[in-house]
Amino acid sequence: RPASSPARPGRNQQTEMLHFSRSSSARSVCACTKAAPRAQVCVSSRSVSTVKSPNGLIHLPGCGCALCAGGRSLKGKPVSERELSTAAQPSASNRGVVYMAPGVVEVKPIDFPKLELDSTSSPVASERQKRKCEHGAILKVVTTNICGSDQHMVRGRTSLPGGYMVLGHEITGEIVEVGRDVEFMKEGDLCSVPFNIACGRCPACKRGDTGVCLFVNPARAGAAFGYVDMGGWVGGQAEYVMVPYADFNLLKFPDKDRAMEKIADLTLLSDIFPTGFHGAKQAGVEPGSIVYVAGAGPVGLACAASCHLLGAACVIVGDAIPTRLAQARSFGCETIDITSDGDLAHKIHAITGSPDVDCAIDCVGFEARGSGASGGEKPAQVLNDCMGIIREGGQIGIPGLYVTEDPGASTEAAQLGSLNMTFGLAWSKSASMHTGQCPVMKYATTFATPAEPTASLTTSTLSSAALAAAF
C-alpha cells in the first residue's frame, strides 16, 4: 500500500503494508483482497521490512531475483533460502555462518543449541541421524577459525548443497550449559574443542584414533562439526554451539585468565596446529631430518614450525604465493616457488646438495596445482611430487584433505576421488604413506591436564611461541 494512503480501520497493519501474491507470477492479483494489488510484490522476496521499487515492482531486502541481483549470478540462493532445514532455521538468540551456494556464505539467525542432534532433515542423506546428547555441553564461542577444508566446501568442491550447513569446526569456547550426564566439566570452563567428534568408548577411540570414531556418524567412521558427510553436526562459526561427549571431547584450560592472554595462539589447538604437527609425525620427522613441506597455508606453516620443534635440520617449504613463502622464511625455512620452471628435485638439490628428502608432507590436498608458470589444477600433483623426492625408505605424511566426491574436478575420475598417481615409484623406494584426519586428542591433551597445571601451561606457552613465530 502506498505510504501516503491511510490505513483502513479493522485491517491488520502488516497486511495493509504489503500484499503478497500467492501466484508463481511476479505480477498478479493481491492474495488478501483478490483485487488488483495496490503494489505489485516480487514473489522471490520473503522477509518483511523496508522495500525498494525497481521497474515498478516492490522487492523486499534479500530478494534473489535477477533485477535485485543487478545481473550477478546467484545460482542456488533463492531455493536455498526457501529450504532452510532444522540446523539453520531462524532464531532470535544465535547466529551462524551458513553455506548458501558456491562462493556465497551468509551470517544467518540459527536455532540456539539443544542437548540433542536432529539432522534427519539434512539434504545429505548419509548424515541423517537423531540422538539425545545429555553427555554434551553448550558453549559460547570465544574464537573460531576458517579452515582450508571450509574453503573446499565454499568453492563448491564437495557434495554439500546450499542453505543448510552451518560451517566451522575450529572452536574455542566457554561452557554455558552442561547435560545431566556430564561429570567433570562445568559452566564457566574455557575449553578447546578438537574438530574430531569422538565418543571415547569405541575401539577406535580407545586406540587414540579419534578421527575415525565408529559411533558418531551413521555413514562411515569419523565425524566433525560443520562438515558435509561428517554426521550432520552443527558447525561452530556461530555464537553458540553444542559439543557432544563433553567429558571426553572438551580440553579445559586449567588457568582461564592466562589462557585468554594467549587466546589468539591457543585457538589454533582445535585443528590447525595439531594437524600440522600430525603431518610431521606421520612423516617421521626427527632430529637431523631433511623435510619438504608442500603448501605454506596455515597447516603448512604449522607443520613447518612443528618440524623445527621435532629437531629437523632443514625444512623446505614449497608454495606459489610470495607472501606465504616470505612468512615461512621469517622463522627459518628454506623456500621453493613452485611457479618457477624446473624440476622439484633439482630445486631441492640446489638447497641441500641432494635431490632427495627424508620426509615429505602434503599440506595442500586435492585442489593441488601443477608446477611452472602455467600449471593448472592437478589433484595428484603434490602426491606425485612427494613420491618423486622421498628417499628410499622415507615417509610421506598426508594431512592435506582428499575427498571421495569432487563435483568441481576437471575429469570424471577425479570427480569420484580417483587420482592419477605414480604409486609404483613410491613402492619401488619402499616409501610409506600415512593419510587421514589428525586425531587432535592424541596431541592436544598435553595442554589441558588439570592434575599438572604448571606443566600444562609451560607446554602451551612453548607452543604459543612456536605459533607466534609461524603466523
C-alpha positions as CSV (number, residue, x, y, z in Angstrom):
1,R,0.0,0.0,0.0
2,P,1.4,3.4,-0.9
3,A,2.7,5.1,2.2
4,S,0.6,8.2,1.6
5,S,-2.7,6.1,1.8
6,P,-4.3,6.0,5.2
7,A,-4.7,2.5,6.8
8,R,-8.3,1.2,6.6
9,P,-9.8,0.6,10.0
10,G,-10.2,-3.0,11.2
11,R,-7.5,-4.4,8.9
12,N,-4.1,-5.8,10.0
13,Q,-1.5,-3.1,9.7
14,Q,1.2,-5.5,8.3
15,T,-1.3,-6.8,5.8
16,E,-2.0,-3.2,4.7
17,M,1.7,-2.5,4.3
18,L,2.5,-5.4,1.9
19,H,0.1,-7.6,-0.1
20,F,1.7,-10.8,-1.1
21,S,0.8,-12.8,-4.2
22,R,0.0,-16.5,-3.8
23,S,0.7,-17.0,-7.5
24,S,4.1,-18.1,-9.0
25,S,4.0,-15.0,-11.2
26,A,5.7,-11.8,-10.0
27,R,2.7,-9.7,-11.2
28,S,-0.7,-11.0,-10.1
29,V,-3.7,-10.1,-8.0
30,C,-3.3,-9.5,-4.3
31,A,-3.9,-12.6,-2.3
32,C,-5.6,-10.8,0.6
33,T,-8.0,-8.6,-1.4
34,K,-8.5,-10.7,-4.5
35,A,-8.2,-7.5,-6.5
36,A,-5.6,-5.7,-8.4
37,P,-2.8,-5.0,-5.9
38,R,-2.0,-1.5,-4.8
39,A,1.6,-2.5,-5.1
40,Q,3.0,-5.5,-7.1
41,V,5.4,-7.6,-5.0
42,C,8.1,-9.8,-6.4
43,V,7.4,-13.3,-5.0
44,S,11.1,-14.1,-4.8
45,S,11.1,-11.8,-1.7
46,R,10.5,-13.5,1.7
47,S,11.3,-11.1,4.5
48,V,9.0,-8.2,5.7
49,S,10.7,-4.9,6.1
50,T,11.6,-1.7,4.1
51,V,11.0,-2.1,0.4
52,K,12.5,-0.8,-2.8
53,S,10.8,-0.5,-6.2
54,P,12.8,-1.2,-9.4
55,N,10.8,-1.3,-12.6
56,G,7.5,-0.8,-10.8
57,L,7.7,-4.0,-8.6
58,I,8.2,-3.9,-4.9
59,H,11.2,-6.1,-3.9
60,L,12.0,-6.8,-0.3
61,P,15.6,-6.8,1.0
62,G,17.4,-10.1,0.3
63,C,15.3,-10.7,-2.9
64,G,17.1,-13.2,-5.1
65,C,15.6,-12.2,-8.5
66,A,17.7,-11.0,-11.4
67,L,16.6,-7.4,-11.0
68,C,17.9,-7.1,-7.4
69,A,21.0,-9.1,-8.2
70,G,22.0,-6.5,-10.8
71,G,23.0,-9.1,-13.2
72,R,25.1,-11.1,-10.7
73,S,24.6,-14.8,-10.7
74,L,23.0,-16.2,-7.5
75,K,22.9,-19.8,-8.5
76,G,21.1,-21.8,-5.9
77,K,20.5,-19.0,-3.5
78,P,16.7,-18.4,-3.8
79,V,16.0,-22.2,-3.4
80,S,18.4,-22.5,-0.6
81,E,16.7,-19.7,1.3
82,R,13.3,-21.3,1.0
83,E,14.6,-24.7,2.1
84,L,16.5,-23.9,5.2
85,S,16.4,-27.0,7.4
86,T,16.5,-27.6,11.1
87,A,20.2,-26.8,11.6
88,A,19.8,-23.3,10.1
89,Q,16.3,-22.2,10.9
90,P,16.0,-18.6,12.1
91,S,16.2,-17.9,15.8
92,A,16.5,-14.7,17.8
93,S,19.3,-15.9,20.1
94,N,22.0,-17.4,17.9
95,R,23.7,-16.7,14.6
96,G,25.9,-18.8,12.4
97,V,27.8,-18.8,9.0
98,V,25.7,-20.8,6.6
99,Y,26.9,-22.0,3.2
100,M,24.4,-20.8,0.6
101,A,25.9,-21.6,-2.8
102,P,29.3,-21.8,-4.4
103,G,31.1,-18.6,-3.4
104,V,28.3,-17.5,-1.1
105,V,28.1,-17.7,2.7
106,E,25.8,-15.6,4.9
107,V,25.6,-14.9,8.6
108,K,22.1,-16.0,9.5
109,P,19.9,-16.5,12.6
110,I,20.0,-20.1,13.7
111,D,18.5,-22.1,16.5
112,F,20.0,-21.9,19.9
113,P,21.7,-25.2,20.5
114,K,19.9,-28.0,22.4
115,L,21.5,-31.1,24.1
116,E,20.5,-33.2,21.1
117,L,21.2,-33.7,17.4
118,D,18.5,-33.9,14.8
119,S,19.9,-33.9,11.2
120,T,17.1,-36.0,9.8
121,S,16.1,-33.1,7.5
122,S,19.6,-32.8,6.1
123,P,19.6,-32.7,2.3
124,V,22.6,-35.1,2.5
125,A,21.0,-38.5,3.2
126,S,24.2,-40.1,4.5
127,E,24.4,-37.8,7.5
128,R,20.9,-38.0,8.8
129,Q,20.6,-39.0,12.4
130,K,18.7,-38.2,15.6
131,R,20.0,-38.6,19.1
132,K,19.9,-37.2,22.6
133,C,23.1,-35.6,23.9
134,E,22.8,-35.3,27.7
135,H,26.5,-36.1,27.7
136,G,27.1,-32.8,25.8
137,A,27.7,-29.2,26.7
138,I,26.7,-25.9,25.1
139,L,29.5,-23.4,24.6
140,K,29.6,-19.7,23.9
141,V,32.2,-19.4,21.2
142,V,35.2,-17.3,22.1
143,T,37.3,-17.8,19.0
144,T,36.7,-19.7,15.8
145,N,38.8,-20.1,12.6
146,I,38.3,-20.6,8.9
147,C,39.9,-23.8,7.8
148,G,41.2,-24.6,4.3
149,S,38.7,-27.5,4.2
150,D,35.9,-25.0,4.7
151,Q,37.1,-23.3,1.5
152,H,36.7,-26.6,-0.4
153,M,33.0,-26.5,0.5
154,V,32.6,-22.8,-0.2
155,R,34.1,-23.2,-3.6
156,G,31.6,-25.9,-4.4
157,R,34.1,-28.7,-4.4
158,T,32.1,-31.1,-2.2
159,S,28.7,-32.7,-2.3
160,L,27.2,-30.0,0.0
161,P,24.0,-28.3,-1.2
162,G,23.4,-24.7,-0.2
163,G,21.2,-23.3,2.5
164,Y,21.6,-26.0,5.2
165,M,25.1,-26.4,6.7
166,V,26.4,-24.1,9.5
167,L,30.1,-24.1,8.9
168,G,33.0,-24.3,11.3
169,H,35.0,-26.9,13.1
170,E,37.7,-24.9,14.8
171,I,36.2,-23.9,18.1
172,T,37.3,-22.5,21.5
173,G,34.6,-21.6,23.9
174,E,33.2,-21.1,27.4
175,I,30.7,-23.6,28.7
176,V,27.3,-22.1,29.4
177,E,25.3,-25.3,30.0
178,V,26.1,-29.0,30.6
179,G,23.9,-32.1,30.2
180,R,22.9,-34.3,33.2
181,D,25.4,-37.0,32.2
182,V,28.5,-34.6,32.3
183,E,30.6,-35.2,35.3
184,F,33.9,-33.3,35.0
185,M,33.1,-30.1,33.0
186,K,31.2,-27.2,34.5
187,E,29.7,-23.9,33.5
188,G,32.4,-21.2,33.0
189,D,35.2,-23.6,31.9
190,L,37.2,-22.3,28.9
191,C,37.9,-25.2,26.6
192,S,39.5,-26.0,23.3
193,V,37.3,-28.2,21.1
194,P,39.1,-30.8,18.9
195,F,37.4,-30.7,15.5
196,N,37.0,-34.5,15.6
197,I,33.8,-35.5,17.3
198,A,34.5,-38.7,19.2
199,C,32.6,-40.9,21.7
200,G,35.7,-42.0,23.7
201,R,34.2,-45.5,24.0
202,C,34.6,-47.3,20.7
203,P,37.6,-49.4,19.7
204,A,39.0,-46.6,17.5
205,C,38.8,-44.0,20.3
206,K,40.4,-46.4,22.8
207,R,43.3,-46.8,20.4
208,G,43.6,-43.0,20.2
209,D,42.2,-42.8,16.6
210,T,39.6,-40.2,17.5
211,G,39.5,-39.0,13.8
212,V,37.7,-42.3,12.9
213,C,35.3,-42.8,15.8
214,L,32.9,-45.5,15.0
215,F,29.7,-44.2,16.8
216,V,29.2,-40.6,15.7
217,N,28.5,-40.8,12.0
218,P,25.9,-43.1,10.5
219,A,27.6,-43.2,7.1
220,R,31.2,-44.0,7.9
221,A,33.9,-43.7,10.6
222,G,34.8,-40.2,11.7
223,A,32.8,-37.0,12.3
224,A,33.4,-33.3,12.6
225,F,31.5,-30.1,13.3
226,G,30.0,-28.3,10.3
227,Y,31.3,-30.5,7.5
228,V,29.5,-32.4,4.8
229,D,29.2,-36.2,5.2
230,M,30.5,-36.0,8.7
231,G,27.4,-36.8,10.7
232,G,25.3,-33.6,10.3
233,W,26.7,-31.9,13.5
234,V,26.1,-28.2,13.6
235,G,29.2,-26.1,13.0
236,G,31.0,-23.6,15.3
237,Q,31.3,-20.5,13.2
238,A,28.4,-19.3,15.4
239,E,27.8,-17.6,18.7
240,Y,26.8,-20.8,20.5
241,V,27.5,-24.5,19.7
242,M,26.7,-27.9,21.2
243,V,29.6,-30.3,21.8
244,P,28.7,-34.0,22.5
245,Y,30.6,-36.3,24.8
246,A,31.8,-33.2,26.7
247,D,33.8,-35.0,29.3
248,F,35.9,-36.7,26.5
249,N,35.9,-34.0,23.8
250,L,36.5,-30.8,25.7
251,L,40.0,-29.8,26.7
252,K,39.8,-27.4,29.6
253,F,42.4,-24.8,30.0
254,P,43.4,-25.0,33.7
255,D,44.1,-21.3,34.1
256,K,41.3,-19.3,32.3
257,D,42.9,-15.9,32.7
258,R,46.3,-17.0,31.4
259,A,44.7,-18.8,28.5
260,M,42.8,-15.7,27.5
261,E,46.1,-13.8,27.3
262,K,47.3,-16.4,24.7
263,I,43.9,-17.0,23.1
264,A,45.0,-15.8,19.6
265,D,47.5,-18.6,19.6
266,L,45.6,-21.2,21.6
267,T,42.7,-21.0,19.2
268,L,44.8,-23.0,16.8
269,L,44.8,-26.0,19.1
270,S,41.4,-27.2,17.8
271,D,42.8,-28.2,14.4
272,I,45.5,-26.3,12.5
273,F,48.4,-26.7,14.8
274,P,47.8,-30.3,15.7
275,T,47.1,-31.1,12.1
276,G,50.4,-29.6,11.0
277,F,52.2,-31.4,13.9
278,H,50.4,-34.7,12.9
279,G,51.7,-34.4,9.3
280,A,55.3,-34.0,10.7
281,K,54.8,-37.1,13.0
282,Q,53.2,-39.1,10.1
283,A,56.3,-38.4,8.0
284,G,58.7,-39.5,10.8
285,V,60.4,-36.1,11.3
286,E,63.2,-36.4,13.9
287,P,66.4,-34.6,14.9
288,G,68.5,-34.2,11.7
289,S,65.8,-34.8,9.2
290,I,65.7,-33.0,5.8
291,V,62.0,-32.2,5.3
292,Y,59.9,-30.9,2.3
293,V,56.5,-29.4,3.2
294,A,54.2,-28.8,0.3
295,G,52.0,-25.8,0.9
296,A,52.5,-22.7,3.0
297,G,49.0,-22.1,4.1
298,P,48.1,-22.3,7.8
299,V,48.5,-26.1,8.0
300,G,51.8,-25.9,6.1
301,L,53.2,-23.2,8.3
302,A,52.1,-25.0,11.4
303,C,53.7,-28.2,10.0
304,A,57.0,-26.4,9.2
305,A,57.1,-24.9,12.8
306,S,56.4,-28.4,14.1
307,C,59.3,-29.9,12.1
308,H,61.6,-27.4,13.9
309,L,60.1,-28.4,17.2
310,L,60.9,-32.0,16.4
311,G,64.5,-31.2,15.5
312,A,64.6,-31.1,11.7
313,A,67.9,-30.0,10.3
314,C,66.4,-28.3,7.2
315,V,62.8,-27.5,6.4
316,I,62.0,-26.7,2.8
317,V,58.5,-25.2,2.1
318,G,57.0,-25.0,-1.4
319,D,54.2,-22.8,-2.5
320,A,53.1,-20.4,-5.3
321,I,52.2,-17.3,-3.2
322,P,55.2,-15.0,-2.4
323,T,53.8,-13.7,0.9
324,R,53.3,-17.2,2.2
325,L,56.9,-18.1,1.3
326,A,58.1,-14.9,3.0
327,Q,56.3,-16.0,6.1
328,A,58.0,-19.4,6.0
329,R,61.4,-17.8,5.6
330,S,60.7,-15.5,8.6
331,F,61.1,-18.4,11.0
332,G,64.0,-20.2,9.4
333,C,62.6,-22.3,6.5
334,E,64.1,-22.6,3.0
335,T,61.5,-22.0,0.3
336,I,60.8,-23.0,-3.3
337,D,58.5,-21.1,-5.6
338,I,56.6,-23.8,-7.4
339,T,55.6,-21.4,-10.2
340,S,59.2,-21.2,-11.4
341,D,60.3,-23.5,-14.2
342,G,62.3,-26.6,-13.3
343,D,62.1,-29.9,-11.6
344,L,61.3,-30.0,-7.9
345,A,64.2,-32.5,-7.2
346,H,66.6,-30.1,-8.9
347,K,65.4,-27.2,-6.8
348,I,65.9,-29.2,-3.6
349,H,69.3,-30.3,-4.8
350,A,70.3,-26.6,-5.1
351,I,69.4,-26.1,-1.4
352,T,70.8,-29.3,0.2
353,G,73.1,-30.9,-2.3
354,S,70.8,-33.9,-2.7
355,P,67.6,-34.3,-4.7
356,D,66.0,-36.5,-2.0
357,V,64.5,-35.7,1.4
358,D,64.0,-37.9,4.4
359,C,60.4,-36.8,5.0
360,A,57.8,-35.2,2.7
361,I,54.5,-33.7,3.9
362,D,51.4,-32.9,1.7
363,C,49.7,-29.9,3.3
364,V,47.8,-29.0,0.1
365,G,45.2,-31.7,-0.7
366,F,43.0,-32.4,-3.7
367,E,42.9,-28.9,-5.1
368,A,46.7,-29.0,-5.9
369,R,48.1,-27.3,-9.0
370,G,50.9,-28.2,-11.3
371,S,54.3,-26.6,-11.1
372,G,55.6,-24.0,-13.5
373,A,54.1,-20.6,-14.5
374,S,51.2,-22.2,-16.4
375,G,50.4,-25.1,-14.0
376,G,46.7,-25.8,-13.9
377,E,44.8,-27.9,-11.4
378,K,46.3,-31.4,-11.0
379,P,44.8,-33.2,-8.0
380,A,47.6,-35.7,-7.7
381,Q,50.5,-33.3,-8.3
382,V,51.7,-33.0,-4.7
383,L,51.3,-36.7,-4.0
384,N,53.4,-37.4,-7.1
385,D,56.0,-34.8,-6.1
386,C,56.4,-36.3,-2.7
387,M,56.8,-39.8,-4.2
388,G,59.4,-38.4,-6.6
389,I,61.6,-36.7,-4.0
390,I,61.4,-39.1,-1.0
391,R,64.5,-41.1,-0.3
392,E,64.5,-44.9,-0.2
393,G,62.7,-46.0,3.0
394,G,61.4,-42.5,3.6
395,Q,58.0,-41.5,4.9
396,I,55.2,-39.3,3.4
397,G,52.6,-37.6,5.7
398,I,49.4,-36.5,4.1
399,P,47.3,-34.2,6.4
400,G,46.0,-32.4,3.2
401,L,42.4,-33.3,2.5
402,Y,41.3,-35.7,-0.2
403,V,37.7,-36.5,-0.8
404,T,35.6,-39.3,-2.2
405,E,33.5,-36.9,-4.3
406,D,34.6,-33.7,-6.0
407,P,31.9,-32.3,-8.3
408,G,34.2,-29.5,-9.4
409,A,37.0,-31.7,-10.6
410,S,38.1,-31.4,-14.3
411,T,37.9,-35.1,-15.0
412,E,35.3,-37.8,-14.4
413,A,37.8,-39.9,-12.5
414,A,38.8,-37.1,-10.2
415,Q,35.1,-36.3,-9.5
416,L,34.9,-39.7,-7.9
417,G,38.1,-39.3,-6.0
418,S,40.2,-41.4,-8.4
419,L,43.6,-39.8,-9.0
420,N,46.4,-40.4,-11.5
421,M,49.2,-41.4,-9.1
422,T,52.7,-42.8,-9.8
423,F,52.3,-45.2,-6.9
424,G,54.8,-47.7,-8.4
425,L,57.6,-45.2,-7.8
426,A,56.8,-45.0,-4.1
427,W,56.6,-48.7,-3.9
428,S,59.9,-49.2,-5.6
429,K,61.5,-47.0,-2.9
430,S,59.8,-48.8,0.0
431,A,58.4,-45.5,1.0
432,S,55.5,-45.4,3.4
433,M,52.5,-43.1,3.1
434,H,50.3,-42.0,6.0
435,T,46.8,-40.4,5.5
436,G,43.7,-39.2,7.3
437,Q,42.4,-36.7,9.7
438,C,44.5,-35.6,12.6
439,P,43.4,-37.3,15.9
440,V,43.6,-34.0,17.8
441,M,43.2,-35.6,21.2
442,K,46.4,-37.5,20.7
443,Y,48.4,-34.3,20.7
444,A,46.3,-31.6,22.4
445,T,45.6,-33.3,25.8
446,T,49.1,-32.1,26.9
447,F,47.6,-28.6,27.0
448,A,44.7,-29.5,29.3
449,T,45.8,-31.7,32.2
450,P,44.2,-30.5,35.4
451,A,46.4,-32.6,37.6
452,E,49.6,-30.8,36.3
453,P,48.6,-27.1,35.6
454,T,52.2,-25.8,35.7
455,A,53.5,-28.3,33.3
456,S,50.5,-27.9,31.0
457,L,50.8,-24.1,30.8
458,T,54.6,-24.4,30.3
459,T,53.9,-26.6,27.3
460,S,51.2,-24.4,25.9
461,T,53.5,-21.4,26.3
462,L,56.2,-23.2,24.3
463,S,53.6,-23.9,21.6
464,S,52.4,-20.3,21.7
465,A,55.9,-19.2,21.0
466,A,56.2,-21.6,18.0
467,L,52.8,-20.5,16.7
468,A,53.7,-16.8,17.0
469,A,56.8,-17.4,15.0
470,A,54.9,-19.3,12.3
471,F,52.0,-17.0,12.0
